[in-house]
């Protein structure tokens, strides 16, 4: 069973790695056979390598600016979080900010399943 403190620590490592654009540190937080689903993907992405491609494409087109954790709750090995994220488009400098919720299922201290919920209309022009 995951403690609230352990969940906060994991989310802080995730936040720091993303803001630093440290793809290796970011991906190390996920299991090899992880699953990721968001409003931008009708079918879940399966496997850390597929997720690495997605995150790499995103970092190539946008620069992380902000990742604020608003609320976090833990139940067994699931973490529910509300957050606000902002990115800046590389080249144009345009800023995109959105709020969302996520459910992370943990396995041995890593993220095994990630589902996020947010309004795609908040991403004017898409993030990539």
Backbone as a chain_set.jsonl record, in Angstrom:
{"seq": "XXXXXXXXXXXXXXXXXXXXXXXXXXXXXXXXXXXXXXXXXXXXXXXXXXXXXXXXXXXXXXXXXXXXXXXXXXXXXXXXXXXXXXXXXXXXXXXXXXXXXXXXXXXXXXXXXXXXXXXXXXXXXXXX", "coords": {"N": [[0.843, -1.184, 0.0], [0.589, 2.159, -0.862], [1.935, 5.06, 0.623], [0.766, 8.363, 1.501], [2.834, 10.233, 1.658], [4.865, 8.958, 0.152], [3.633, 8.958, -2.357], [3.426, 11.735, -2.832], [6.174, 12.338, -2.961], [6.951, 10.88, -5.242], [5.415, 12.186, -7.228], [6.577, 14.695, -7.057], [9.194, 14.146, -7.937], [8.538, 13.458, -10.56], [7.459, 15.884, -11.48], [9.717, 17.623, -11.234], [11.551, 16.364, -13.02], [10.171, 16.596, -15.46], [9.916, 19.405, -15.749], [12.617, 20.048, -15.929], [13.178, 18.928, -18.305], [14.288, 16.426, -18.423], [14.396, 13.645, -19.814], [15.25, 10.985, -19.382], [15.248, 10.727, -16.529], [12.563, 11.238, -16.103], [11.251, 9.131, -17.492], [12.178, 6.985, -16.027], [10.501, 6.781, -13.893], [8.382, 5.249, -14.567], [6.902, 2.012, -15.166], [8.205, -0.634, -17.233], [6.237, -1.893, -18.774], [4.174, -0.069, -18.84], [1.016, 1.761, -19.11], [-0.59, 4.39, -20.823], [-3.079, 6.847, -20.974], [-4.94, 9.471, -22.412], [-7.079, 12.329, -23.146], [-6.258, 12.941, -25.719], [-5.656, 10.621, -26.986], [-7.24, 8.004, -28.378], [-6.921, 5.272, -28.049], [-5.168, 3.501, -25.528], [-1.667, 4.138, -24.935], [0.826, 1.712, -24.95], [3.478, 0.475, -23.121], [6.734, 1.588, -22.178], [8.508, 2.504, -24.166], [6.875, 3.398, -26.294], [5.572, 5.453, -24.958], [7.784, 7.059, -24.413], [8.395, 8.0, -26.975], [6.148, 9.647, -27.445], [6.418, 11.585, -25.367], [8.923, 12.615, -26.055], [8.345, 13.77, -28.586], [6.575, 15.758, -27.747], [8.252, 17.333, -26.102], [9.964, 18.254, -28.057], [8.481, 20.131, -29.387], [7.375, 21.799, -27.495], [8.129, 23.682, -24.496], [8.348, 22.862, -21.158], [6.795, 24.791, -18.635], [5.38, 25.128, -16.275], [4.163, 23.123, -13.595], [1.93, 22.42, -11.481], [0.837, 20.843, -8.616], [-2.294, 20.422, -7.401], [-4.126, 18.983, -5.751], [-3.955, 15.838, -4.039], [-4.668, 12.463, -3.624], [-4.622, 9.268, -2.06], [-5.355, 5.892, -2.516], [-5.062, 2.71, -1.576], [-2.994, 1.379, -3.954], [-3.362, 3.378, -5.769], [-3.214, 6.653, -7.09], [-4.765, 9.696, -7.045], [-4.857, 12.754, -8.649], [-5.05, 16.287, -8.937], [-4.12, 18.796, -11.166], [-2.285, 21.579, -12.625], [-0.927, 22.592, -15.622], [1.536, 24.184, -17.644], [2.858, 25.051, -20.802], [5.258, 26.248, -23.194], [5.265, 27.127, -26.534], [7.818, 26.11, -28.674], [9.696, 28.232, -30.689], [7.39, 30.016, -31.514], [6.749, 30.901, -28.973], [4.292, 30.993, -27.797], [2.006, 30.459, -25.128], [0.484, 27.75, -23.45], [-1.931, 26.616, -21.238], [-3.366, 24.319, -18.982], [-5.784, 22.574, -16.952], [-6.168, 19.543, -15.132], [-7.053, 16.145, -14.227], [-5.698, 13.165, -12.871], [-5.292, 9.608, -12.738], [-3.226, 7.422, -11.248], [-1.879, 4.27, -11.267], [0.079, 2.395, -9.196], [3.027, 0.354, -9.15], [5.272, -1.393, -7.359], [6.57, 1.03, -6.598], [6.676, 2.501, -8.942], [5.059, 4.104, -11.767], [2.488, 2.377, -13.219], [0.103, 2.436, -14.609], [-1.463, 5.138, -16.187], [-3.967, 7.43, -16.342], [-5.427, 10.276, -17.69], [-7.512, 13.156, -17.395], [-8.919, 15.834, -19.014], [-9.915, 18.914, -20.593], [-9.814, 18.907, -23.989], [-10.216, 21.179, -25.562], [-8.945, 23.171, -24.25], [-6.396, 23.195, -25.169], [-5.537, 25.062, -27.334], [-4.996, 24.8, -30.667], [-3.493, 22.561, -30.238], [-0.967, 20.576, -28.599], [0.897, 18.731, -29.436]], "CA": [[0.0, 0.0, 0.0], [1.36, 3.379, -1.045], [1.636, 6.118, 1.59], [0.558, 9.702, 0.945], [4.165, 10.847, 1.537], [5.545, 8.34, -0.991], [2.974, 9.457, -3.575], [3.873, 13.123, -3.019], [7.575, 12.308, -3.371], [6.992, 10.434, -6.628], [4.899, 13.256, -8.087], [7.572, 15.768, -7.066], [10.256, 13.711, -8.861], [7.978, 13.564, -11.915], [7.369, 17.319, -11.787], [11.073, 18.16, -11.432], [12.131, 15.803, -14.249], [9.48, 17.172, -16.619], [10.304, 20.814, -15.877], [14.031, 20.078, -16.329], [13.247, 18.261, -19.605], [15.167, 15.282, -18.217], [13.589, 12.526, -20.296], [15.664, 9.741, -18.728], [14.731, 10.73, -15.149], [11.102, 11.181, -16.211], [10.838, 7.787, -17.893], [12.562, 6.041, -14.974], [9.406, 6.721, -12.92], [7.328, 4.41, -15.144], [7.267, 0.617, -15.405], [8.488, -0.947, -18.643], [4.994, -2.286, -19.447], [3.178, 0.924, -18.455], [-0.061, 2.156, -20.014], [-0.905, 5.815, -20.71], [-4.254, 7.263, -21.735], [-5.362, 10.86, -22.235], [-8.102, 12.707, -24.133], [-5.671, 13.069, -27.053], [-5.384, 9.285, -27.521], [-8.425, 7.145, -28.269], [-6.442, 3.993, -27.528], [-4.032, 3.691, -24.619], [-0.309, 3.802, -25.348], [1.298, 0.605, -24.121], [4.922, 0.318, -23.074], [7.503, 2.808, -21.93], [9.122, 3.02, -25.394], [5.847, 4.182, -27.002], [5.38, 6.672, -24.169], [8.985, 7.869, -24.611], [8.237, 8.693, -28.262], [5.166, 10.703, -27.245], [7.003, 12.645, -24.542], [9.975, 13.216, -26.863], [7.716, 14.664, -29.582], [6.033, 16.907, -27.019], [9.366, 18.194, -25.693], [10.554, 18.859, -29.255], [7.635, 21.243, -29.85], [7.01, 22.687, -26.387], [9.009, 23.732, -23.333], [7.575, 22.89, -19.911], [6.925, 26.04, -17.883], [4.772, 25.02, -14.945], [3.464, 21.887, -13.254], [1.495, 22.601, -10.097], [-0.035, 19.821, -8.056], [-3.303, 21.104, -6.593], [-4.632, 18.035, -4.754], [-3.484, 14.483, -4.233], [-5.279, 11.493, -2.719], [-4.104, 7.92, -2.252], [-6.193, 4.778, -2.074], [-4.302, 1.499, -1.871], [-1.869, 1.703, -4.828], [-3.817, 4.349, -6.77], [-3.029, 8.053, -6.721], [-5.606, 10.62, -7.793], [-4.244, 14.074, -8.542], [-5.516, 17.421, -9.735], [-2.941, 19.577, -11.476], [-2.318, 22.62, -13.649], [0.319, 22.521, -16.389], [1.717, 25.193, -18.689], [3.982, 24.862, -21.716], [5.488, 27.335, -24.152], [5.615, 26.593, -27.85], [9.156, 26.458, -29.159], [9.56, 29.031, -31.916], [6.466, 31.145, -31.385], [6.696, 31.372, -27.589], [2.918, 30.99, -27.289], [1.836, 29.692, -23.894], [-0.738, 26.968, -23.301], [-2.085, 26.18, -19.859], [-4.593, 23.562, -18.784], [-5.988, 21.864, -15.689], [-6.641, 18.189, -15.335], [-7.026, 15.139, -13.168], [-5.1, 11.913, -13.307], [-5.321, 8.436, -11.875], [-2.006, 6.652, -11.463], [-1.81, 2.995, -10.554], [1.478, 2.179, -8.901], [3.515, -1.012, -8.971], [6.636, -1.388, -6.827], [7.135, 2.371, -6.56], [6.67, 3.151, -10.256], [3.748, 4.286, -12.371], [2.185, 1.288, -14.146], [-1.032, 2.88, -15.425], [-1.743, 6.567, -16.027], [-5.108, 7.94, -17.099], [-5.66, 11.675, -17.355], [-8.786, 13.712, -17.839], [-8.912, 17.283, -19.16], [-10.675, 19.406, -21.731], [-8.936, 19.133, -25.138], [-10.402, 22.531, -26.093], [-7.999, 24.051, -23.544], [-5.137, 23.173, -25.914], [-5.758, 25.76, -28.595], [-4.017, 24.443, -31.684], [-2.841, 21.307, -29.882], [0.361, 20.648, -28.018], [1.827, 17.885, -30.173]], "C": [[0.89, 1.249, 0.0], [0.965, 4.418, -0.001], [1.442, 7.45, 0.86], [1.911, 10.386, 0.721], [4.94, 10.281, 0.354], [4.948, 8.825, -2.311], [3.39, 10.89, -3.862], [5.309, 13.17, -3.516], [7.711, 11.883, -4.832], [6.512, 11.537, -7.568], [5.873, 14.425, -8.141], [8.742, 15.399, -7.977], [9.782, 13.827, -10.312], [7.94, 15.025, -12.357], [8.748, 17.901, -12.087], [11.688, 17.655, -12.734], [11.487, 16.422, -15.486], [9.901, 18.618, -16.831], [11.756, 20.966, -16.331], [14.245, 19.477, -17.718], [14.241, 17.102, -19.56], [14.378, 14.016, -18.542], [13.967, 11.214, -19.6], [15.12, 9.65, -17.307], [13.212, 10.602, -15.152], [10.647, 9.751, -16.504], [11.181, 6.737, -16.843], [11.467, 5.875, -13.923], [8.284, 5.779, -13.359], [7.813, 2.974, -15.292], [7.479, 0.393, -16.903], [7.197, -1.235, -19.415], [3.835, -1.323, -19.14], [2.141, 1.18, -19.548], [-0.385, 3.619, -19.755], [-2.133, 6.115, -21.558], [-4.618, 8.691, -21.377], [-6.44, 11.177, -23.268], [-7.566, 12.812, -25.567], [-5.44, 11.714, -27.725], [-6.592, 8.385, -27.29], [-8.062, 5.794, -27.664], [-5.266, 4.251, -26.591], [-2.701, 3.369, -25.298], [0.182, 2.711, -24.404], [2.812, 0.487, -24.247], [5.651, 1.639, -22.949], [8.13, 3.352, -23.204], [8.123, 3.842, -26.211], [5.594, 5.499, -26.281], [6.571, 7.604, -24.338], [8.913, 8.643, -25.928], [7.271, 9.863, -28.135], [5.766, 11.877, -26.473], [8.114, 13.35, -25.311], [9.431, 14.171, -27.911], [7.177, 15.928, -28.911], [7.151, 17.871, -26.626], [10.051, 18.86, -26.888], [9.767, 20.091, -29.704], [7.256, 22.229, -28.75], [8.042, 22.603, -25.272], [8.142, 23.779, -22.091], [7.857, 24.171, -19.125], [6.45, 25.868, -16.441], [4.094, 23.669, -14.789], [3.129, 21.989, -11.775], [0.541, 21.488, -9.702], [-0.997, 20.508, -7.097], [-3.8, 20.228, -5.444], [-4.1, 16.648, -5.083], [-4.135, 13.594, -3.181], [-4.767, 10.106, -3.079], [-5.113, 6.92, -1.716], [-5.516, 3.495, -2.525], [-3.08, 1.868, -2.716], [-2.269, 2.638, -5.969], [-3.655, 5.763, -6.215], [-3.911, 8.891, -7.639], [-5.051, 12.02, -7.572], [-4.952, 15.077, -9.442], [-4.316, 18.325, -9.939], [-3.23, 20.658, -12.501], [-0.943, 22.639, -14.293], [0.344, 23.675, -17.39], [2.96, 24.837, -19.501], [4.086, 26.088, -22.616], [5.897, 26.7, -25.473], [7.017, 27.049, -28.244], [8.974, 27.185, -30.499], [8.679, 30.229, -31.69], [6.425, 31.715, -29.971], [5.294, 31.42, -27.014], [2.786, 30.057, -26.091], [0.478, 28.997, -23.886], [-0.777, 26.463, -21.866], [-3.395, 25.409, -19.735], [-4.586, 22.869, -17.433], [-6.498, 20.471, -15.997], [-6.591, 17.362, -14.072], [-6.357, 13.903, -13.74], [-5.307, 10.839, -12.251], [-4.072, 7.641, -12.238], [-2.092, 5.387, -10.622], [-0.341, 2.641, -10.424], [1.8, 0.686, -8.777], [4.984, -0.921, -8.562], [7.301, -0.023, -6.956], [7.207, 3.104, -7.882], [5.244, 3.233, -10.777], [3.538, 3.187, -13.408], [1.063, 1.668, -15.105], [-1.268, 4.349, -15.124], [-2.913, 6.904, -16.94], [-5.295, 9.394, -16.696], [-6.905, 12.192, -18.056], [-8.663, 15.233, -17.85], [-9.65, 17.644, -20.433], [-9.747, 19.68, -22.911], [-9.082, 20.532, -25.74], [-9.458, 23.528, -25.417], [-6.676, 24.144, -24.289], [-5.334, 23.798, -27.284], [-4.658, 25.424, -29.578], [-3.277, 23.16, -31.384], [-1.419, 21.505, -29.407], [1.344, 19.774, -28.764], [2.087, 16.677, -29.409]], "O": [[1.831, 1.353, 0.787], [-0.225, 4.633, 0.234], [1.907, 7.625, -0.266], [2.108, 11.046, -0.299], [5.599, 11.026, -0.371], [5.677, 9.073, -3.272], [3.679, 11.231, -5.009], [5.63, 13.962, -4.402], [8.501, 12.464, -5.576], [7.14, 11.792, -8.596], [5.983, 15.082, -9.176], [9.234, 16.251, -8.715], [10.541, 14.245, -11.186], [8.341, 15.356, -13.473], [8.924, 18.597, -13.087], [12.285, 18.435, -13.476], [12.179, 16.738, -16.453], [10.21, 19.021, -17.953], [12.085, 21.915, -17.043], [15.356, 19.511, -18.249], [14.943, 16.833, -20.535], [13.775, 13.399, -17.664], [13.089, 10.418, -19.267], [14.588, 8.611, -16.915], [12.643, 9.928, -14.293], [9.756, 9.228, -15.833], [10.527, 5.696, -16.782], [11.502, 4.924, -13.142], [7.342, 5.541, -12.603], [9.0, 2.739, -15.518], [6.98, 1.157, -17.73], [7.078, -0.861, -20.582], [2.668, -1.713, -19.176], [2.345, 0.869, -20.721], [-0.448, 4.048, -18.603], [-2.222, 5.694, -22.711], [-4.61, 9.079, -20.208], [-6.688, 10.375, -24.168], [-8.343, 12.775, -26.521], [-5.07, 11.659, -28.898], [-6.923, 8.047, -26.153], [-8.814, 5.243, -26.861], [-4.453, 5.139, -26.85], [-2.612, 2.458, -26.121], [-0.03, 2.789, -23.194], [3.35, 0.408, -25.351], [5.257, 2.656, -23.521], [8.276, 4.568, -23.324], [8.49, 4.879, -26.764], [5.421, 6.539, -26.918], [6.392, 8.821, -24.402], [9.321, 9.802, -25.993], [7.535, 10.947, -28.654], [5.633, 13.029, -26.885], [8.233, 14.572, -25.226], [9.978, 15.255, -28.112], [7.308, 17.029, -29.445], [7.018, 19.083, -26.796], [10.654, 19.923, -26.739], [10.327, 20.992, -30.329], [6.863, 23.361, -29.034], [8.735, 21.598, -25.119], [7.282, 24.652, -21.978], [9.008, 24.58, -18.971], [7.053, 26.401, -15.51], [3.52, 23.138, -15.74], [3.958, 21.677, -10.92], [-0.448, 21.232, -10.388], [-0.578, 21.102, -6.104], [-3.885, 20.681, -4.303], [-3.831, 16.324, -6.239], [-4.151, 13.927, -1.997], [-4.512, 9.806, -4.245], [-5.652, 7.076, -0.621], [-5.412, 3.228, -3.722], [-2.212, 2.601, -2.241], [-1.605, 2.688, -7.004], [-3.92, 6.028, -5.042], [-3.811, 8.8, -8.863], [-4.804, 12.423, -6.435], [-5.389, 14.757, -10.547], [-3.572, 18.595, -8.995], [-4.272, 20.658, -13.156], [0.078, 22.696, -13.607], [-0.693, 24.086, -17.912], [3.969, 24.384, -18.962], [3.134, 26.853, -22.774], [6.774, 25.838, -25.513], [7.348, 28.231, -28.153], [8.17, 26.768, -31.332], [9.169, 31.358, -31.675], [6.102, 32.889, -29.789], [5.108, 31.837, -25.871], [3.394, 28.986, -26.059], [-0.539, 29.579, -24.265], [0.214, 25.951, -21.346], [-4.41, 25.798, -20.314], [-3.533, 22.612, -16.849], [-7.177, 20.251, -17.0], [-6.154, 17.81, -13.011], [-6.438, 13.631, -14.938], [-5.472, 11.114, -11.062], [-3.887, 7.24, -13.387], [-2.346, 5.438, -9.419], [0.391, 2.591, -11.412], [0.968, -0.121, -8.362], [5.826, -0.438, -9.319], [8.455, 0.074, -7.373], [7.74, 4.212, -7.948], [4.347, 2.537, -10.303], [4.308, 3.072, -14.362], [1.071, 1.272, -16.271], [-1.273, 4.764, -13.966], [-2.856, 6.693, -18.151], [-5.321, 9.716, -15.509], [-7.287, 11.739, -19.135], [-8.344, 15.847, -16.832], [-9.969, 16.779, -21.248], [-8.951, 20.617, -22.839], [-8.146, 21.02, -26.373], [-9.204, 24.606, -25.954], [-5.909, 25.079, -24.062], [-5.297, 23.094, -28.293], [-3.494, 25.742, -29.333], [-2.491, 22.707, -32.216], [-0.754, 22.476, -29.767], [2.542, 20.054, -28.728], [2.85, 15.819, -29.852]]}, "num_chains": 1, "name": "protein.A"}
